[in-house]
Amino acid sequence: MALTKKAERTKAKLLASARKLIGERGFDRVSVEDITRDSGVAKGTFYHYFKCKEDVVAELSFQSSQTILEESVHFDGTADERCFHYVTALCRDADWAGVRLVRQWIREAMESEEEDSEAKACLYDIYNAIVKICAVRQGRGPGELTEDAPLDTLAKLLMSHVFGALTIWCMMNGSWNLSEQSVKYMEIDIKNLFKPYMIGK
């Protein structure tokens, strides 16, 4: 059932407070009480919209992923620059969510046998996003991918590199800044992956 305008505003307040507080303190140091106090919303009302704190992060991540995709598709740059923008933004979001939640998501994606599970759906969304970002101006001039570039293979290779970095980050218990390292790593990685298939490169 669609939310009323008032309910939409209430939910938006909760989400805004959660994003702010988790960004400042980290997921594990923010409680439902902190979110409701900061937003000025009653604690009981929180549970009208979300079952738990993890659901808030899931919704924020979904909203963010849609924004990142739109920004990346329309990003004023070459195919590798658009993918770099997308992947590093995803890593910033993972850094924001924290090791515990990223580890939980990776575990669910690996262990779930259901193709339509939320964790698996997220993987397919990322794959489809990379293909879309690559294809948006494919074959249209210097810096774009050639018409016969293997988008499926490139998307899967790039995903394997991204999730390799996320997995190692989790295994190391977040001992380095994922946002900063992803910029250094992906700057080299994406250029090397895309170079053989780029027009005028």
N, C-alpha and C positions, 0 to 999 in steps of 0.2 A: 504494500500500500504506500502511495506517495506521501511524503511528509508535508505538513502545512508549512507556510512561510516562517511561522514562529518556531516550529520544530527544527526547520533547516538552520535557522539562526542559532538555536541552542546547540545543535550538533556541531556547527561550525566553530562556536566558541570553545567547545571541548577539544576539538581537533587542533585549533590554534594554540591553546594552552599546552596541550600534550607535545606538540612539535617544539614549542619554545622551551619547555622545561626539560624534555629529553635531550635537546640540543645543548642545553646549559650543563646538565648534571649527568646525563647518561641514563639509559633505560632502567637499570637496576636501582637507581637512586631516586626514582620518581614513583609515587604511589597514586592510586586512584584518588585518594583524599587530596593530594597535592594538585592534581588536575582540576578537580571540582572546586577547590578553594580558589585557585588562580582564575578560573573561568567565571566564578560566581554562580555556578550551577549546583543544585542539590545533589548529594551523592546518589540518592535513589534514582534521580533522573538519568545519571550516567548509565545505569544498567538498563534503562529503557532503550538506549541506542547501541550499547556494546556489552558483550558478555564479560569481557576482561580487558586488561590493559593491552595485551597482545593484539586484540582486535582493532584497537585504535591505531597501532603501528601498521597493521596490515592495510587499513583504509588509507592512512597517510602515504604509505609506500605505493599503493595503487594510484592514488591521485598524482603523486610525484612522477611515477613512471609514464603516465599519460602526457603530462606536461613536458617531460624530458624528450619523449618521442616526437611530439609536435615541434619542439624547439629544434631538435636535431634534423628533422626532415626539411625544415625551412632555413637551417643554418647556412649562412653565406660563406660557403667553403667547398672544397673538393670532396670527393667521396671518402677519402681517408680522414679528412678533417671532420666531416660530419659524424663518422663512426667514432672517432676519438672523443668528440664532444659527448656523444651518447654514452659510451662505455665509462669514461671518467666521471660523468654525472651519476651513473648507477653505483660506482664505487664510493662516491661521496655519500650517497644514500645508505649504502651498506655500513659505512663508517659511522654514520649518524645512528642507525638502528643498533649497532653494537655486536660484538662477537657472539654473545649468547643466542640472540635471535637469528643471526645469519647461520650459525652452526645448526640450530634447530631446523631452519628451512632447508639447508643442504641435506641433513639427515632424512627429513620427510621426503624430499625429492628422490633420494637414492633408494629409500626403503619402500615407498608406496608402489604397489602393483597396479593401482588404478590410474589409467591414463587421464581421467578427468579430475584428479585430485588438484587442490589449489596450488600445491608446490609444483606439480608437473605443468599445470596451466601457465604458471609464471615463466617456466623455462621456454615453453612454446611461444609465449608473448615476446620474450626477449629475442628468440630466433627470428620470428616474423618481423620484429622491429628492425633488426640488423639488415635483413633482406630488403625491407622497404626503404631504409635509409640509403642503401647501396644502389637500388634500382631507380630512385626518383629522377635522376638525370643521366642514367646509363647511356653511354654511346653518344653523348651530346657535346663532346669537346674536351680540351686539355684538362687533366686532373680528374676526369670521370672514368669509370670502368668501361672497358670495351663491351661491345654487344654480346660477345661470346664468353665473357668472364663467368666463371662457375660460382654464382651467388650462393648456392646451397652449400658448397664446400667451404667457401670463405666464411660464411656465417657460422658454420659448425666449428671451423678452426678457431675463429675469434672467440666463440663461446667457450671452447675448451681452455683457451688461454686465460680468459676472465675468471672462469670458475676454478681453474687451477690456482690462480692468485688468491681468490677468496678462501679456498680450502686451506692453503698454506697459512694465510693470515689467521684463520681460526685455529689451526694446529699450534701456531705460535702464540695463541691466546691474545691476539691483537697487540703484539709487542712493538709494532711499527705503525706509523700513520698511513692508513690505506689510501686516503685521498691523495696525499703527496706522492706515495710510491706508484700509484696507478698512473699518474701523469708521466713519470719517468719511464715506466715500463711500457705503457701503451704507445708512447711517442715513437719508440723504436719498433715495437711489435707490429703495430698496424701498418706502418710504412713498408716494412719488409713483407708482410702478407699481401699487400695490395699492389706493390710496385710492378710485378710482372704483368698485371692486367690493366694498368692505367694508360690512358691515351696521353701521348706526349711526355711520358716519364722514362 
